[in-house]
Amino acid sequence: MADPQSLDDEARTWAGYTGESHAGSRGLRPRLVVSNRYRVGSLLGAGGMGLVYEAEHLGLGLPVAIKVLRPELIERHEIVARFNQEARCTAKLRGEHVVRVLDEGRLETGLPYFVMERLQGLDLRAVLQACTLLPTVLAVDYARQACSALAEAHAAGIIHRDVKPSNLFVTSQAAGHSRVKLLDFGIAQQGALDDDREHLGTSSYASPEQLDAADPIDERSDLWSLGVVIFEALTGRLPLVDGWFGRRRLDLRPLDRRPDLPDELRSIVRRCLAEDRAARFESAAEMASALEPFAIHRRASAVARSARRTANESRYRRNGLAAPTKLWGDFQAMRSFSSPRRTPVRPRPTLHGSFHRA
């Protein structure tokens, strides 16, 4: 681990910063040291308000992620306030299903940033692109974990307002199972910014009341958005389609084209997507409870699975091959689900990582 004081001036430079304006700056330069503690690596992703970089805590050698405000937005005070609120909202939530905020501060240029745990895995959008339909038990498992995150946020008076696949991150865990973490509280509703309707999330996942400025928003708006995510995971489609005069309309018929879906699970998804929010679940906890009968509790055999995976990875390394992804168990289930059927055929991995039917 390098001593922060030993790094040269170039490593501390903000790329494109001239001392006059943040506009036009390209972002953080690799090897930049932030606050004498974090050395910046490559760009991980970019959003509407911020840029996210991989980084390392120099003292602890701990991998982290740093989110910094886009330089061109520094003069927009409402955006700066919302960026700072994102850090505060996320820091309040300490549950296992919300990304953790570890630190915050300002660069020498005045741009705010905050430091998060660095996650290993894939966001749900990437998972759905790799496997259009998820097995029922996997979709339910991910949805129940998202409910846990939303329940904690709602208990703290926070409405996320942008629940969608790219904001649900599927992480790999040492015990052999996957954990879903909720990301990006950038447009969350709380405090003085409660009435802001300029930023309403992604329209495909936004509830009817989010799109109607006259209607107040409450926790049930997030449950609608999560219902859209479940619908998409189970059917490969979005439930909202274009209607007459540009109006959106719901088309839930794809649910009926999955013969393996229990009728009760279809009813749960339809209840999430009720246009009258009074007909939806009252809380994320109630929704998670309704999903409980369709979940498989995979934690019981986690130790055995972890041991098997470790043995498999050792075999790969001995043969000079790359070890399989830590999300192996979930992707086994996805790959076996090439077409909807009541009992998916479980593939088994060969030594070279290909699949063949049992």
Wavefront OBJ file of the C-alpha trace (Angstrom):
o trace
v 0.000 0.000 0.000
v 1.393 3.358 -1.008
v 1.940 6.266 1.335
v -0.321 9.147 0.204
v 2.486 11.636 0.750
v 4.783 9.730 -1.641
v 2.534 10.132 -4.689
v 3.492 12.759 -7.222
v 1.497 15.914 -7.970
v 0.128 14.499 -11.214
v -1.554 11.709 -9.276
v -3.402 14.354 -7.250
v -4.645 16.299 -10.253
v -8.287 16.693 -11.193
v -8.420 15.901 -14.910
v -9.157 19.023 -16.909
v -9.339 21.306 -13.852
v -7.948 24.769 -14.601
v -8.863 26.609 -11.420
v -11.449 28.660 -13.306
v -14.381 26.407 -14.099
v -15.592 22.876 -13.565
v -17.453 22.841 -16.866
v -15.777 20.712 -19.473
v -13.826 18.701 -16.927
v -13.707 15.068 -17.930
v -13.735 13.496 -14.485
v -11.309 12.032 -11.974
v -7.921 11.049 -13.277
v -6.658 7.568 -12.415
v -4.205 7.599 -9.478
v -5.753 10.766 -8.066
v -5.650 10.679 -4.261
v -8.805 12.026 -2.632
v -8.554 13.465 0.881
v -5.171 11.742 1.338
v -7.051 8.460 1.816
v -8.503 7.130 -1.447
v -6.605 6.388 -4.647
v -8.883 6.529 -7.692
v -8.981 3.779 -10.308
v -11.103 3.420 -13.430
v -14.595 4.720 -14.126
v -17.278 2.208 -13.127
v -20.366 4.022 -14.344
v -22.099 7.325 -14.950
v -25.547 8.626 -14.064
v -27.522 11.793 -14.458
v -25.901 13.494 -11.470
v -22.677 11.668 -10.769
v -19.726 9.612 -11.911
v -18.722 6.463 -10.022
v -15.097 5.290 -9.819
v -13.402 2.322 -8.287
v -10.902 3.307 -5.615
v -8.798 1.947 -2.778
v -8.455 3.122 0.810
v -4.703 3.644 1.054
v -4.409 2.941 4.757
v -6.551 -0.192 4.880
v -6.167 -1.506 1.345
v -9.957 -1.656 1.226
v -11.662 -1.556 -2.204
v -14.339 1.158 -2.332
v -16.322 3.148 -4.870
v -16.395 6.943 -5.056
v -19.322 8.859 -6.479
v -18.616 12.465 -7.425
v -20.940 15.132 -8.788
v -20.667 15.801 -12.511
v -18.483 18.902 -12.905
v -20.924 20.654 -15.233
v -23.618 20.562 -12.515
v -21.671 22.370 -9.787
v -23.491 25.677 -10.405
v -26.954 24.082 -10.147
v -27.633 24.397 -6.460
v -30.728 22.190 -6.454
v -28.713 19.361 -8.021
v -25.918 19.810 -5.474
v -28.504 19.710 -2.678
v -30.003 16.528 -4.083
v -26.578 14.905 -4.460
v -25.791 15.678 -0.818
v -29.201 14.356 0.204
v -28.473 11.095 -1.602
v -25.404 10.613 0.591
v -27.349 11.409 3.770
v -30.322 9.200 2.868
v -28.149 6.228 2.001
v -25.971 6.671 5.098
v -29.068 6.430 7.323
v -29.810 2.941 6.047
v -27.554 0.270 7.507
v -29.388 -2.887 6.470
v -27.775 -5.625 4.413
v -29.877 -4.852 1.335
v -28.819 -1.212 0.846
v -25.405 -0.150 -0.435
v -23.346 1.287 2.440
v -21.990 4.843 2.481
v -18.641 5.001 4.294
v -17.479 8.604 3.958
v -18.194 11.936 2.284
v -16.409 15.170 1.521
v -15.446 17.724 -1.104
v -12.636 17.766 -3.606
v -10.269 20.722 -3.740
v -12.326 21.874 -6.718
v -15.431 22.123 -4.518
v -17.213 19.123 -6.020
v -18.960 16.938 -3.433
v -18.321 13.214 -3.322
v -19.162 10.246 -1.145
v -17.539 6.862 -0.677
v -19.449 3.575 -0.835
v -18.645 -0.087 -0.431
v -17.529 -1.600 -3.725
v -19.883 -4.338 -4.844
v -18.966 -7.436 -6.824
v -21.605 -8.863 -9.134
v -24.120 -7.612 -11.691
v -27.057 -5.269 -11.627
v -30.415 -6.864 -12.386
v -30.579 -5.132 -15.780
v -27.458 -7.042 -16.875
v -28.910 -10.261 -15.456
v -32.134 -9.809 -17.439
v -30.190 -9.048 -20.595
v -28.285 -12.311 -20.150
v -31.387 -14.343 -19.316
v -34.686 -12.830 -20.410
v -36.873 -14.906 -18.079
v -35.956 -15.714 -14.490
v -37.095 -18.873 -12.731
v -39.987 -18.089 -10.403
v -38.091 -18.850 -7.195
v -35.184 -16.621 -8.245
v -37.418 -13.689 -9.214
v -39.287 -14.023 -5.919
v -36.035 -14.256 -3.944
v -34.711 -11.042 -5.523
v -38.059 -9.281 -5.021
v -38.247 -10.206 -1.329
v -34.747 -8.867 -0.749
v -35.707 -5.634 -2.517
v -38.755 -5.468 -0.224
v -36.420 -5.618 2.780
v -34.467 -2.636 1.450
v -37.639 -0.659 0.748
v -39.105 -1.498 4.162
v -36.029 -0.039 5.860
v -36.090 3.063 3.658
v -39.814 3.646 4.188
v -39.423 3.245 7.960
v -36.871 6.078 7.783
v -39.312 8.265 5.837
v -37.495 7.793 2.521
v -39.283 7.004 -0.761
v -36.826 5.825 -3.387
v -38.850 6.866 -6.488
v -36.527 5.114 -8.955
v -36.784 1.366 -8.324
v -35.721 -0.401 -11.538
v -33.437 -3.290 -12.551
v -30.314 -1.143 -12.929
v -30.733 0.066 -9.323
v -30.951 -3.464 -7.918
v -27.487 -4.978 -7.668
v -27.020 -8.739 -7.307
v -23.872 -9.281 -5.248
v -21.956 -12.473 -4.614
v -21.551 -13.681 -1.041
v -18.983 -15.993 0.522
v -21.697 -18.400 1.691
v -22.648 -19.190 -1.888
v -25.879 -17.226 -2.255
v -26.618 -13.868 -3.866
v -27.656 -10.719 -2.054
v -29.642 -7.921 -3.668
v -28.717 -4.352 -2.747
v -30.712 -1.229 -3.552
v -28.693 1.578 -5.151
v -29.037 5.219 -6.137
v -31.141 7.334 -3.792
v -30.421 10.357 -6.000
v -34.076 11.333 -6.472
v -35.390 9.938 -3.196
v -38.180 11.917 -1.561
v -37.421 13.236 1.894
v -37.311 16.517 3.759
v -37.218 19.863 2.003
v -37.097 18.290 -1.444
v -40.342 16.360 -0.954
v -42.324 18.329 -3.516
v -39.714 18.215 -6.276
v -41.413 16.780 -9.387
v -38.677 17.637 -11.881
v -36.968 14.283 -11.292
v -39.461 11.446 -11.304
v -37.397 8.413 -12.178
v -37.657 6.212 -15.255
v -41.092 6.508 -16.843
v -41.350 2.785 -17.670
v -41.188 1.996 -13.946
v -42.876 5.120 -12.562
v -46.252 4.778 -10.876
v -49.309 6.652 -12.185
v -49.146 9.095 -9.283
v -45.499 9.864 -10.057
v -46.517 10.990 -13.529
v -49.457 13.031 -12.255
v -48.133 16.140 -10.542
v -51.445 16.618 -8.731
v -51.189 13.341 -6.802
v -49.017 12.954 -3.691
v -46.472 10.152 -3.622
v -46.135 7.621 -0.826
v -44.470 4.256 -0.192
v -46.904 2.431 -2.464
v -45.333 4.176 -5.442
v -42.128 2.175 -4.848
v -44.184 -1.020 -4.645
v -45.654 -0.291 -8.088
v -42.127 0.087 -9.485
v -41.020 -3.157 -7.865
v -44.106 -4.821 -9.333
v -42.953 -3.719 -12.798
v -39.525 -5.237 -12.098
v -41.082 -8.568 -11.054
v -43.360 -8.543 -14.108
v -40.380 -7.965 -16.392
v -38.322 -10.685 -14.696
v -41.138 -13.229 -15.101
v -42.317 -12.329 -18.612
v -39.415 -10.585 -20.351
v -41.710 -7.627 -21.096
v -42.773 -4.364 -19.524
v -46.433 -4.166 -18.506
v -46.907 -0.645 -19.852
v -47.604 -0.212 -23.546
v -48.493 2.805 -25.665
v -52.197 3.452 -26.053
v -54.348 5.997 -27.843
v -53.247 9.656 -27.813
v -49.917 8.767 -26.211
v -51.518 7.461 -23.011
v -49.965 4.473 -21.284
v -52.055 1.402 -20.633
v -51.412 -1.793 -18.727
v -51.151 -5.088 -20.566
v -50.825 -7.909 -18.018
v -51.660 -10.725 -20.440
v -48.030 -11.970 -20.643
v -48.443 -13.260 -17.091
v -50.990 -15.767 -18.384
v -48.486 -17.056 -20.952
v -46.297 -18.512 -18.206
v -48.158 -21.729 -17.348
v -45.698 -22.503 -14.556
v -46.678 -19.385 -12.574
v -49.011 -20.075 -9.650
v -52.279 -18.160 -9.830
v -51.571 -16.634 -6.429
v -48.272 -15.181 -7.671
v -50.018 -13.670 -10.698
v -52.487 -12.064 -8.292
v -49.641 -10.586 -6.244
v -48.074 -8.983 -9.320
v -51.462 -7.626 -10.449
v -52.028 -6.179 -6.995
v -48.669 -4.388 -7.131
v -49.709 -2.880 -10.462
v -53.155 -1.704 -9.406
v -53.670 1.808 -10.744
v -55.653 2.636 -7.609
v -52.933 2.596 -4.979
v -55.494 1.820 -2.291
v -55.704 -1.638 -3.878
v -51.947 -2.219 -3.641
v -50.052 -3.636 -0.686
v -49.922 -1.209 2.216
v -46.222 -1.788 2.866
v -43.119 -3.526 1.587
v -43.279 -5.857 4.576
v -46.797 -6.946 3.612
v -45.655 -7.559 0.051
v -42.677 -9.619 1.222
v -44.970 -11.677 3.411
v -47.273 -12.369 0.447
v -44.282 -13.575 -1.593
v -43.018 -15.853 1.169
v -44.848 -19.031 0.044
v -43.120 -18.888 -3.352
v -39.576 -18.477 -2.011
v -36.990 -21.185 -1.553
v -34.866 -20.685 1.533
v -31.493 -21.431 0.062
v -29.577 -20.357 3.165
v -29.953 -23.751 4.886
v -27.490 -25.519 2.594
v -25.201 -22.500 2.061
v -22.197 -24.100 3.769
v -22.401 -27.236 1.616
v -22.764 -25.193 -1.567
v -19.817 -22.999 -0.603
v -17.643 -26.075 -0.045
v -18.645 -27.536 -3.412
v -17.960 -24.271 -5.187
v -14.543 -23.937 -3.542
v -13.652 -27.447 -4.678
v -14.823 -26.677 -8.227
v -12.801 -23.454 -8.338
v -9.709 -25.370 -7.185
v -10.190 -27.828 -10.040
v -10.429 -24.934 -12.506
v -7.222 -23.364 -11.218
v -5.327 -26.700 -11.333
v -6.283 -27.022 -15.001
v -5.267 -23.456 -15.836
v -8.844 -22.303 -16.413
v -10.691 -19.242 -15.150
v -12.864 -19.949 -12.138
v -16.642 -19.652 -12.678
v -18.546 -16.594 -11.527
v -19.502 -16.365 -7.869
v -23.081 -15.995 -9.024
v -22.737 -19.530 -10.366
v -25.698 -21.008 -8.509
v -28.120 -18.352 -9.707
v -26.908 -18.560 -13.292
v -27.242 -22.334 -13.213
v -30.914 -21.789 -12.459
v -31.205 -19.165 -15.206
v -29.466 -21.247 -17.849
v -31.675 -24.213 -17.044
v -34.706 -22.030 -17.628
v -34.437 -21.850 -21.407
v -38.210 -22.255 -21.707
v -41.006 -22.010 -19.123
v -41.784 -25.363 -17.581
v -43.113 -26.404 -14.220
v -39.961 -28.345 -13.296
v -36.803 -26.751 -14.767
v -34.115 -29.173 -15.913
v -31.017 -28.554 -13.827
v -27.770 -28.463 -15.819
v -24.521 -29.597 -14.280
v -21.182 -27.918 -15.043
v -18.438 -29.872 -16.737
v -14.792 -29.286 -16.022
v -14.481 -26.826 -18.908
v -17.431 -24.683 -17.891
v -19.910 -25.844 -20.534
v -23.327 -27.229 -19.702
v -24.990 -30.476 -20.575
v -28.380 -31.830 -19.666
v -28.692 -34.267 -16.793
l 1 2 3 4 5 6 7 8 9 10 11 12 13 14 15 16 17 18 19 20 21 22 23 24 25 26 27 28 29 30 31 32 33 34 35 36 37 38 39 40 41 42 43 44 45 46 47 48 49 50 51 52 53 54 55 56 57 58 59 60 61 62 63 64 65 66 67 68 69 70 71 72 73 74 75 76 77 78 79 80 81 82 83 84 85 86 87 88 89 90 91 92 93 94 95 96 97 98 99 100 101 102 103 104 105 106 107 108 109 110 111 112 113 114 115 116 117 118 119 120 121 122 123 124 125 126 127 128 129 130 131 132 133 134 135 136 137 138 139 140 141 142 143 144 145 146 147 148 149 150 151 152 153 154 155 156 157 158 159 160 161 162 163 164 165 166 167 168 169 170 171 172 173 174 175 176 177 178 179 180 181 182 183 184 185 186 187 188 189 190 191 192 193 194 195 196 197 198 199 200 201 202 203 204 205 206 207 208 209 210 211 212 213 214 215 216 217 218 219 220 221 222 223 224 225 226 227 228 229 230 231 232 233 234 235 236 237 238 239 240 241 242 243 244 245 246 247 248 249 250 251 252 253 254 255 256 257 258 259 260 261 262 263 264 265 266 267 268 269 270 271 272 273 274 275 276 277 278 279 280 281 282 283 284 285 286 287 288 289 290 291 292 293 294 295 296 297 298 299 300 301 302 303 304 305 306 307 308 309 310 311 312 313 314 315 316 317 318 319 320 321 322 323 324 325 326 327 328 329 330 331 332 333 334 335 336 337 338 339 340 341 342 343 344 345 346 347 348 349 350 351 352 353 354 355 356 357 358
